Amino acid sequence: MDSNPLKKKICILPLVLVFFLITNVHAGSNIESIYEHPAATHDFLIEAVSWKSFPIDCLSRDTLSGEFTLSSNGNLFLGDQTKYDNWLLDGIDFIIVDAENYEHWLGDISTTSLFEKKGVAELSWSIKIPSDGTWYIIYNNDSIFMKQVEGSIQLISRSGSSFTFVVGLLGIASLLTAIFMFRKKK
């Protein structure tokens, strides 16, 4: 006789838990886990009339940020170095595009960029990513001189869906446990 009230309590507990979890799923989806990691640190040379790109997989609402500077080093160039050093800081074009626009950019087709700065020698930047996918950070040197680029890219990712997923799984498991116990009882 003592085991019957215990079985009722055991059966009621999962139901209360499911109710609690279902009513709080919306609140749980607003809780975000935030992680930050360097997507790329770079120190590279871009040849004359050339470019370099970095693909980065992002989720919607992630933040990409970074910085870079061009350094002028006359010994990279042939000829009268003092004459050409002041031409080096013309800058490069810095562009951020999604995968589709990256393909357009490669094909020299009109593109829509998320972020673009032309002719910069130094830049600190930060953008919010509007959609999931691979985003490309492009350093484009359209000058006749090589450019040394030193900088970094940081990815700050915000993910709230994993918490909602875990809460959903716990709710389903509790519901199945309650159904199993009630069926076994009958």
C-alpha positions as CSV (number, residue, x, y, z in Angstrom):
1,M,0.0,0.0,0.0
2,D,2.9,2.4,0.7
3,S,4.3,1.8,-2.9
4,N,1.0,3.1,-4.5
5,P,1.4,6.7,-3.2
6,L,5.1,6.6,-4.2
7,K,4.1,5.5,-7.7
8,K,1.7,8.4,-7.9
9,K,4.4,10.9,-6.8
10,I,6.8,9.4,-9.3
11,C,4.2,9.7,-12.1
12,I,3.2,13.3,-11.1
13,L,6.8,14.5,-10.9
14,P,7.5,14.1,-14.7
15,L,4.2,15.8,-15.6
16,V,5.1,18.8,-13.4
17,L,8.5,18.9,-14.9
18,V,7.2,18.8,-18.5
19,F,4.7,21.6,-17.7
20,F,7.5,23.7,-16.1
21,L,9.8,23.1,-19.1
22,I,7.2,23.8,-21.7
23,T,6.1,27.0,-20.1
24,N,9.7,28.2,-19.9
25,V,11.0,27.2,-23.3
26,H,10.4,30.7,-24.6
27,A,12.4,32.2,-21.8
28,G,15.1,29.6,-22.4
29,S,15.5,30.6,-26.0
30,N,16.5,34.1,-24.9
31,I,19.5,32.7,-22.9
32,E,22.6,32.8,-25.0
33,S,25.9,31.1,-24.7
34,I,28.6,33.4,-25.9
35,Y,32.0,32.3,-27.0
36,E,34.8,34.3,-28.6
37,H,37.7,33.0,-30.5
38,P,40.2,34.3,-33.1
39,A,39.0,33.4,-36.6
40,A,42.3,34.4,-38.1
41,T,45.5,36.2,-37.2
42,H,47.5,37.3,-40.2
43,D,50.7,38.7,-41.3
44,F,51.0,38.3,-45.0
45,L,52.2,39.9,-48.2
46,I,49.7,40.8,-51.0
47,E,51.4,40.9,-54.4
48,A,50.7,43.9,-56.7
49,V,47.2,43.8,-58.3
50,S,46.2,40.7,-56.2
51,W,44.0,39.8,-53.3
52,K,43.7,37.4,-50.3
53,S,40.5,36.2,-48.6
54,F,39.5,34.4,-45.4
55,P,36.3,32.3,-45.3
56,I,34.6,32.2,-41.9
57,D,31.5,30.1,-41.0
58,C,29.0,32.2,-39.0
59,L,25.6,32.0,-37.5
60,S,23.0,34.7,-37.7
61,R,23.6,37.4,-35.1
62,D,27.3,36.5,-34.7
63,T,29.7,39.4,-34.5
64,L,32.8,39.6,-36.6
65,S,35.4,42.2,-35.7
66,G,39.0,42.8,-36.4
67,E,41.7,45.2,-37.3
68,F,44.6,45.5,-39.7
69,T,47.4,47.8,-40.7
70,L,49.5,48.0,-43.8
71,S,53.2,48.4,-43.3
72,S,55.4,50.0,-45.8
73,N,58.8,48.4,-46.2
74,G,60.8,49.9,-49.0
75,N,63.1,46.9,-49.2
76,L,60.3,44.8,-50.7
77,F,60.5,46.8,-53.9
78,L,63.0,47.0,-56.7
79,G,64.3,50.4,-57.8
80,D,64.6,53.7,-56.0
81,Q,63.0,52.8,-52.7
82,T,62.8,56.3,-51.3
83,K,61.0,57.5,-54.4
84,Y,58.2,54.8,-54.0
85,D,57.8,54.4,-50.2
86,N,55.3,57.3,-50.0
87,W,53.1,55.5,-52.6
88,L,52.7,52.4,-50.4
89,L,50.1,53.8,-48.1
90,D,47.5,54.2,-50.8
91,G,45.7,51.5,-49.0
92,I,43.7,48.4,-50.0
93,D,40.1,47.6,-50.4
94,F,38.5,45.7,-47.5
95,I,35.3,43.8,-48.3
96,I,33.0,41.4,-46.4
97,V,30.5,39.4,-48.5
98,D,28.4,36.2,-48.2
99,A,29.2,33.1,-50.3
100,E,26.9,34.1,-53.2
101,N,28.4,37.5,-53.5
102,Y,31.9,36.1,-53.1
103,E,31.3,34.0,-56.3
104,H,30.0,37.2,-58.0
105,W,33.1,39.0,-56.9
106,L,35.4,36.3,-58.2
107,G,33.6,36.4,-61.5
108,D,33.9,40.2,-61.7
109,I,30.1,40.5,-61.5
110,S,28.4,43.3,-59.5
111,T,28.3,42.4,-55.8
112,T,26.5,43.5,-52.7
113,S,28.8,43.7,-49.7
114,L,27.9,43.6,-46.1
115,F,30.9,45.9,-45.3
116,E,33.3,47.7,-47.6
117,K,36.1,50.3,-47.2
118,K,38.2,51.4,-50.1
119,G,41.8,52.6,-50.0
120,V,42.4,52.0,-46.3
121,A,45.9,51.6,-44.8
122,E,44.6,50.9,-41.3
123,L,41.2,49.8,-40.1
124,S,39.3,48.6,-36.9
125,W,35.9,47.2,-37.8
126,S,33.0,45.3,-36.3
127,I,29.8,44.0,-37.9
128,K,26.8,41.8,-37.0
129,I,26.2,38.9,-39.3
130,P,22.7,38.9,-40.7
131,S,22.4,35.2,-41.7
132,D,23.9,31.8,-41.3
133,G,26.6,30.7,-43.8
134,T,30.2,31.3,-44.9
135,W,31.3,34.9,-45.0
136,Y,34.4,36.0,-46.8
137,I,36.8,38.7,-45.7
138,I,38.7,40.0,-48.7
139,Y,41.8,42.1,-48.8
140,N,42.1,43.5,-52.3
141,N,45.3,45.2,-53.5
142,D,44.7,47.0,-56.8
143,S,47.9,48.9,-56.7
144,I,51.1,48.1,-58.6
145,F,53.0,47.8,-55.2
146,M,53.0,44.9,-52.8
147,K,51.4,45.4,-49.4
148,Q,52.3,43.8,-46.1
149,V,49.1,43.3,-44.0
150,E,49.2,42.6,-40.3
151,G,46.0,42.1,-38.3
152,S,43.4,39.8,-36.8
153,I,39.8,38.7,-37.1
154,Q,37.7,37.8,-34.1
155,L,34.4,35.8,-34.1
156,I,31.9,36.3,-31.3
157,S,29.2,33.7,-31.6
158,R,25.9,33.8,-29.8
159,S,23.9,30.6,-29.7
160,G,20.6,30.2,-27.8
161,S,19.2,27.3,-29.8
162,S,21.3,24.7,-28.0
163,F,19.6,25.5,-24.7
164,T,16.1,25.3,-26.3
165,F,17.0,22.0,-27.9
166,V,18.2,20.5,-24.6
167,V,15.0,21.7,-22.8
168,G,12.9,20.2,-25.6
169,L,14.6,16.8,-25.2
170,L,14.2,16.8,-21.4
171,G,10.5,17.6,-21.9
172,I,10.0,14.8,-24.4
173,A,11.9,12.3,-22.2
174,S,9.7,13.3,-19.2
175,L,6.5,13.0,-21.1
176,L,7.5,9.5,-22.4
177,T,8.4,8.4,-18.9
178,A,5.0,9.6,-17.6
179,I,3.1,7.8,-20.4
180,F,5.1,4.6,-19.9
181,M,4.4,4.7,-16.1
182,F,0.6,5.3,-16.6
183,R,0.4,2.5,-19.2
184,K,2.3,0.1,-16.9
185,K,-0.1,1.0,-14.1
186,K,-3.2,0.0,-16.1
